[in-house]
Amino acid sequence: GMALGRPVVCFLNPRFAPHHPEWAEAPIVSATPDTIVEELRRLVTDAQLREDLGARGPEYVRRYHSLHAVGARMTALYERLWSAN
């Protein structure tokens, strides 16, 4: 959805946030089963919010989920593993 410029609703569990600092700039509306209705209502009624989130999605995907971005992280991981020997 983000790659297509659409707003995304997902649960970003706060206990994993320390392992995902990129979440701080994620154009994602975090919702739980208890908050999903209010978050969807906010998205439906706020066209500017939908537009802003949608516009930020493709760049976020390129920065953190593209083949280049993931490949760079894997290269760094492999280099750390190999240098440990």
PyMOL CGO cylinders between C-alpha atoms (Angstrom):
from pymol import cmd
from pymol.cgo import CYLINDER

trace = [
    CYLINDER, 0.00, 0.00, 0.00, 2.72, 2.50, 0.92, 0.3, 1, 1, 1, 1, 1, 1,
    CYLINDER, 2.72, 2.50, 0.92, 4.57, 1.89, -2.34, 0.3, 1, 1, 1, 1, 1, 1,
    CYLINDER, 4.57, 1.89, -2.34, 1.36, 2.72, -4.19, 0.3, 1, 1, 1, 1, 1, 1,
    CYLINDER, 1.36, 2.72, -4.19, 0.86, 5.93, -2.23, 0.3, 1, 1, 1, 1, 1, 1,
    CYLINDER, 0.86, 5.93, -2.23, -2.01, 4.66, -0.11, 0.3, 1, 1, 1, 1, 1, 1,
    CYLINDER, -2.01, 4.66, -0.11, -2.47, 5.23, 3.62, 0.3, 1, 1, 1, 1, 1, 1,
    CYLINDER, -2.47, 5.23, 3.62, -1.64, 2.13, 5.63, 0.3, 1, 1, 1, 1, 1, 1,
    CYLINDER, -1.64, 2.13, 5.63, -3.11, 1.01, 8.95, 0.3, 1, 1, 1, 1, 1, 1,
    CYLINDER, -3.11, 1.01, 8.95, -1.04, -1.49, 10.92, 0.3, 1, 1, 1, 1, 1, 1,
    CYLINDER, -1.04, -1.49, 10.92, -0.19, -2.28, 14.52, 0.3, 1, 1, 1, 1, 1, 1,
    CYLINDER, -0.19, -2.28, 14.52, 3.35, -1.17, 15.30, 0.3, 1, 1, 1, 1, 1, 1,
    CYLINDER, 3.35, -1.17, 15.30, 3.99, -2.90, 18.60, 0.3, 1, 1, 1, 1, 1, 1,
    CYLINDER, 3.99, -2.90, 18.60, 5.85, -0.43, 20.86, 0.3, 1, 1, 1, 1, 1, 1,
    CYLINDER, 5.85, -0.43, 20.86, 7.95, -3.18, 22.41, 0.3, 1, 1, 1, 1, 1, 1,
    CYLINDER, 7.95, -3.18, 22.41, 9.68, -3.66, 19.03, 0.3, 1, 1, 1, 1, 1, 1,
    CYLINDER, 9.68, -3.66, 19.03, 10.24, 0.06, 18.39, 0.3, 1, 1, 1, 1, 1, 1,
    CYLINDER, 10.24, 0.06, 18.39, 13.79, 0.03, 19.84, 0.3, 1, 1, 1, 1, 1, 1,
    CYLINDER, 13.79, 0.03, 19.84, 14.72, -2.47, 17.11, 0.3, 1, 1, 1, 1, 1, 1,
    CYLINDER, 14.72, -2.47, 17.11, 13.07, -0.39, 14.36, 0.3, 1, 1, 1, 1, 1, 1,
    CYLINDER, 13.07, -0.39, 14.36, 14.12, 3.25, 14.65, 0.3, 1, 1, 1, 1, 1, 1,
    CYLINDER, 14.12, 3.25, 14.65, 12.81, 3.79, 11.11, 0.3, 1, 1, 1, 1, 1, 1,
    CYLINDER, 12.81, 3.79, 11.11, 9.29, 3.50, 12.50, 0.3, 1, 1, 1, 1, 1, 1,
    CYLINDER, 9.29, 3.50, 12.50, 9.65, 7.07, 13.80, 0.3, 1, 1, 1, 1, 1, 1,
    CYLINDER, 9.65, 7.07, 13.80, 9.21, 8.28, 10.22, 0.3, 1, 1, 1, 1, 1, 1,
    CYLINDER, 9.21, 8.28, 10.22, 6.86, 5.55, 9.02, 0.3, 1, 1, 1, 1, 1, 1,
    CYLINDER, 6.86, 5.55, 9.02, 3.75, 6.95, 7.31, 0.3, 1, 1, 1, 1, 1, 1,
    CYLINDER, 3.75, 6.95, 7.31, 1.65, 4.31, 9.04, 0.3, 1, 1, 1, 1, 1, 1,
    CYLINDER, 1.65, 4.31, 9.04, -1.37, 4.75, 11.25, 0.3, 1, 1, 1, 1, 1, 1,
    CYLINDER, -1.37, 4.75, 11.25, -0.81, 2.36, 14.13, 0.3, 1, 1, 1, 1, 1, 1,
    CYLINDER, -0.81, 2.36, 14.13, -4.03, 0.81, 15.42, 0.3, 1, 1, 1, 1, 1, 1,
    CYLINDER, -4.03, 0.81, 15.42, -5.04, -1.97, 17.76, 0.3, 1, 1, 1, 1, 1, 1,
    CYLINDER, -5.04, -1.97, 17.76, -8.34, -3.84, 17.80, 0.3, 1, 1, 1, 1, 1, 1,
    CYLINDER, -8.34, -3.84, 17.80, -9.44, -1.31, 20.44, 0.3, 1, 1, 1, 1, 1, 1,
    CYLINDER, -9.44, -1.31, 20.44, -8.49, 1.76, 18.36, 0.3, 1, 1, 1, 1, 1, 1,
    CYLINDER, -8.49, 1.76, 18.36, -9.13, 0.61, 14.77, 0.3, 1, 1, 1, 1, 1, 1,
    CYLINDER, -9.13, 0.61, 14.77, -12.57, 2.24, 14.49, 0.3, 1, 1, 1, 1, 1, 1,
    CYLINDER, -12.57, 2.24, 14.49, -11.37, 5.63, 15.72, 0.3, 1, 1, 1, 1, 1, 1,
    CYLINDER, -11.37, 5.63, 15.72, -8.25, 5.50, 13.51, 0.3, 1, 1, 1, 1, 1, 1,
    CYLINDER, -8.25, 5.50, 13.51, -10.26, 4.55, 10.42, 0.3, 1, 1, 1, 1, 1, 1,
    CYLINDER, -10.26, 4.55, 10.42, -12.77, 7.29, 11.22, 0.3, 1, 1, 1, 1, 1, 1,
    CYLINDER, -12.77, 7.29, 11.22, -9.90, 9.78, 11.45, 0.3, 1, 1, 1, 1, 1, 1,
    CYLINDER, -9.90, 9.78, 11.45, -8.57, 8.66, 8.06, 0.3, 1, 1, 1, 1, 1, 1,
    CYLINDER, -8.57, 8.66, 8.06, -11.99, 8.77, 6.41, 0.3, 1, 1, 1, 1, 1, 1,
    CYLINDER, -11.99, 8.77, 6.41, -12.76, 12.26, 7.66, 0.3, 1, 1, 1, 1, 1, 1,
    CYLINDER, -12.76, 12.26, 7.66, -9.31, 13.83, 7.16, 0.3, 1, 1, 1, 1, 1, 1,
    CYLINDER, -9.31, 13.83, 7.16, -8.48, 14.04, 3.46, 0.3, 1, 1, 1, 1, 1, 1,
    CYLINDER, -8.48, 14.04, 3.46, -5.26, 15.97, 4.14, 0.3, 1, 1, 1, 1, 1, 1,
    CYLINDER, -5.26, 15.97, 4.14, -4.00, 13.23, 6.47, 0.3, 1, 1, 1, 1, 1, 1,
    CYLINDER, -4.00, 13.23, 6.47, -4.70, 10.59, 3.81, 0.3, 1, 1, 1, 1, 1, 1,
    CYLINDER, -4.70, 10.59, 3.81, -2.91, 12.70, 1.20, 0.3, 1, 1, 1, 1, 1, 1,
    CYLINDER, -2.91, 12.70, 1.20, 0.10, 13.34, 3.45, 0.3, 1, 1, 1, 1, 1, 1,
    CYLINDER, 0.10, 13.34, 3.45, 0.49, 9.70, 4.48, 0.3, 1, 1, 1, 1, 1, 1,
    CYLINDER, 0.49, 9.70, 4.48, 0.04, 8.49, 0.92, 0.3, 1, 1, 1, 1, 1, 1,
    CYLINDER, 0.04, 8.49, 0.92, 2.60, 10.96, -0.43, 0.3, 1, 1, 1, 1, 1, 1,
    CYLINDER, 2.60, 10.96, -0.43, 5.23, 9.87, 2.10, 0.3, 1, 1, 1, 1, 1, 1,
    CYLINDER, 5.23, 9.87, 2.10, 4.73, 6.15, 1.48, 0.3, 1, 1, 1, 1, 1, 1,
    CYLINDER, 4.73, 6.15, 1.48, 6.72, 5.56, -1.73, 0.3, 1, 1, 1, 1, 1, 1,
    CYLINDER, 6.72, 5.56, -1.73, 9.84, 7.32, -0.41, 0.3, 1, 1, 1, 1, 1, 1,
    CYLINDER, 9.84, 7.32, -0.41, 9.66, 5.39, 2.86, 0.3, 1, 1, 1, 1, 1, 1,
    CYLINDER, 9.66, 5.39, 2.86, 9.44, 2.12, 0.92, 0.3, 1, 1, 1, 1, 1, 1,
    CYLINDER, 9.44, 2.12, 0.92, 12.41, 3.11, -1.26, 0.3, 1, 1, 1, 1, 1, 1,
    CYLINDER, 12.41, 3.11, -1.26, 14.46, 4.12, 1.76, 0.3, 1, 1, 1, 1, 1, 1,
    CYLINDER, 14.46, 4.12, 1.76, 13.80, 1.06, 3.92, 0.3, 1, 1, 1, 1, 1, 1,
    CYLINDER, 13.80, 1.06, 3.92, 12.34, -1.77, 1.84, 0.3, 1, 1, 1, 1, 1, 1,
    CYLINDER, 12.34, -1.77, 1.84, 13.84, -1.49, -1.64, 0.3, 1, 1, 1, 1, 1, 1,
    CYLINDER, 13.84, -1.49, -1.64, 16.24, -4.09, -2.98, 0.3, 1, 1, 1, 1, 1, 1,
    CYLINDER, 16.24, -4.09, -2.98, 19.05, -1.53, -2.67, 0.3, 1, 1, 1, 1, 1, 1,
    CYLINDER, 19.05, -1.53, -2.67, 18.23, -0.65, 0.96, 0.3, 1, 1, 1, 1, 1, 1,
    CYLINDER, 18.23, -0.65, 0.96, 17.80, -4.23, 2.12, 0.3, 1, 1, 1, 1, 1, 1,
    CYLINDER, 17.80, -4.23, 2.12, 20.88, -5.31, 0.17, 0.3, 1, 1, 1, 1, 1, 1,
    CYLINDER, 20.88, -5.31, 0.17, 22.98, -2.63, 1.86, 0.3, 1, 1, 1, 1, 1, 1,
    CYLINDER, 22.98, -2.63, 1.86, 21.83, -3.80, 5.30, 0.3, 1, 1, 1, 1, 1, 1,
    CYLINDER, 21.83, -3.80, 5.30, 22.57, -7.42, 4.39, 0.3, 1, 1, 1, 1, 1, 1,
    CYLINDER, 22.57, -7.42, 4.39, 26.03, -6.47, 3.12, 0.3, 1, 1, 1, 1, 1, 1,
    CYLINDER, 26.03, -6.47, 3.12, 26.78, -4.66, 6.38, 0.3, 1, 1, 1, 1, 1, 1,
    CYLINDER, 26.78, -4.66, 6.38, 25.57, -7.66, 8.36, 0.3, 1, 1, 1, 1, 1, 1,
    CYLINDER, 25.57, -7.66, 8.36, 27.68, -10.10, 6.35, 0.3, 1, 1, 1, 1, 1, 1,
    CYLINDER, 27.68, -10.10, 6.35, 30.75, -7.86, 6.70, 0.3, 1, 1, 1, 1, 1, 1,
    CYLINDER, 30.75, -7.86, 6.70, 30.31, -7.74, 10.48, 0.3, 1, 1, 1, 1, 1, 1,
    CYLINDER, 30.31, -7.74, 10.48, 29.91, -11.51, 10.62, 0.3, 1, 1, 1, 1, 1, 1,
    CYLINDER, 29.91, -11.51, 10.62, 32.97, -12.18, 8.45, 0.3, 1, 1, 1, 1, 1, 1,
    CYLINDER, 32.97, -12.18, 8.45, 35.15, -9.69, 10.30, 0.3, 1, 1, 1, 1, 1, 1,
    CYLINDER, 35.15, -9.69, 10.30, 34.34, -11.38, 13.61, 0.3, 1, 1, 1, 1, 1, 1,
    CYLINDER, 34.34, -11.38, 13.61, 36.37, -14.45, 12.57, 0.3, 1, 1, 1, 1, 1, 1,
]
cmd.load_cgo(trace, "trace")
